[in-house]
Amino acid sequence: MAISQGDKVEWGWGNGTGQGEVKKVYTQKTTVKIKESEITRDADDDCPAYLIEQEDGDEVLKSASEVRKA
């Protein structure tokens, strides 16, 4: 099932999981500045990248292979 903007997603993080809401979907290689760091993900139509806002307001950039619907 495809993940879209507004979907809740989760991913493995440490010994648990991270969760958040997809704010933007990228279908080409992208670089996003998050907390003084530039994060880059390769992306395409088959394996997009997602800018995700966590409940605490922090953002992360994840590839489709790293996340699943919550």
NORVEN-V796540 format. One record per helix or strand. SS is the DSSP state (A for helix, B for strand). FROM is the first residue (numbers start at 1). TO is the last residue. Records with the same first field share a line. If there is no record, write none. Layout:
# NORVEN-V796540
SS->FROM-TO + FROM-TO
This chain:
# NORVEN-V796540
B->8-13 + 16-26 + 30-34 + 37-41 + 49-54 + 59-63 + 68-69
A->64-66
